[in-house]
Amino acid sequence: MNASINTFCLVILAAIVVLVTLQQAQDILAPIVAAFLLGVVMTPLSDLWEKLRLPKAVAAFLSVLLALAMILLILLLLEPYISLAISQAPVIRDELRASIRELRALLSGLEQLSDDMVAAIELNGSTGSGDGASELPSLTDALFYAPQFAAQFLIFTGTLYFFLLARDSVYDWLSRRIAPLQKSDLHLAAKQVARYVLTISAINFGFGTLVVVVMHLIGMPYPVIWGLLAFLLNFVLYLGPAALVAMLTVTGMVAFDGAASFVPPALYLAMNATEAQFVTPTLVGKSLAVNPLLIFLSLIFWLWLWGPIGGIIAIPLLIWTWTVFRGFGDQAISGGTPGKN
């Protein structure tokens, strides 16, 4: 009995130590984990280099170069729309403030509540410049964060390169150190994650394009921005679409009058429900099906721990872990010993 209690206490203490370490070492561990998962997602590309018999160093360098070029291209494509959204923030804030004042006139019994809401919005707006433009980070802020960003970028790039260079050696080492784990399990997990991310990216791209078309047809301002948000936030299951519904509701109240204000979020909800219930299950397949509760808890945990980057890595990391542990379960059920890798 005492041994069981001691074991339980040790497990709890170990979990606390791991949690604190993950949180305190975020600046180092987050880019490392992100690089590892990107390397896993790039498994099909690594397999292609192997078929072409390229030297491992050259193959890893080309993969990193393509990955960085893709990230840079995405940032360059997003930058004009992000700048536009920032520039339009004061307009939306002013119109929302006017809508709240109209609501205060209708709901005279809730004057104090509406006063607090208007005061909060005006307080946020007062931090901007005199012409109502949103305050952008100063040069000092940029210089302060530049070394930290450069360090994280170097950690990410170096980890990605050396993981791609030594991927087979890493898999061999893990399979030798963890008895039930086979190299084939790690390759399968990597292929599952790559398949999931690539499939979801294609689905989200099509979904974002559809959102652009629908928002343009109903006269929603800046439909391309809504399409980009739909594409990006759809990677963060449950929480991302919920956040976009809230944004569409607020902007709909500003852009339209009456019941038409709720048309944009209603249409988005209908499209998102159709995609989630029919399109994604059909294309992703049952082999990648994970308990929705695990997905939700994983998102909450990693978002709380590492913020936005945690929300991005949560689902791929869960699928990788789920596939590996499912391989453990198959080994235990079959009662077999690990085969040759």
Sequence and secondary structure as in RCSB ss.txt:
>XXXX:A:sequence
MNASINTFCLVILAAIVVLVTLQQAQDILAPIVAAFLLGVVMTPLSDLWEKLRLPKAVAAFLSVLLALAMILLIL
LLLEPYISLAISQAPVIRDELRASIRELRALLSGLEQLSDDMVAAIELNGSTGSGDGASELPSLTDALFYAPQFA
AQFLIFTGTLYFFLLARDSVYDWLSRRIAPLQKSDLHLAAKQVARYVLTISAINFGFGTLVVVVMHLIGMPYPVI
WGLLAFLLNFVLYLGPAALVAMLTVTGMVAFDGAASFVPPALYLAMNATEAQFVTPTLVGKSLAVNPLLIFLSLI
FWLWLWGPIGGIIAIPLLIWTWTVFRGFGDQAISGGTPGKN
>XXXX:A:secstr
 HHHHHHHHHHHHHHHHHHHHHHHTHHHHHHHHHHHHHHHHTHHHHHHHHHTT  HHHHHHHHHHHHHHHHHHHH
HHHHHHHHHHHHHHHHHHHHHHHHHHHHHHH GGGHHHHHHHHHHHHHHHTTS TTS      HHHHHHHHHHHH
HHHHHHHHHHHHHHHTHHHHHHHHHHHSTT  HHHHHHHHHHHHHHHHHHHHHHHHHHHHHHHHHHHTT S HHH
HHHHHHHHTTSTTHHHHHHHHHHHHHHHHHS GGGGGHHHHHHHHHHHHIIIIIHHHHH GGG   HHHHHHHHH
HHHHHHTHHHHHHHHHHHHHHHHHHHHHHHHHHHT      
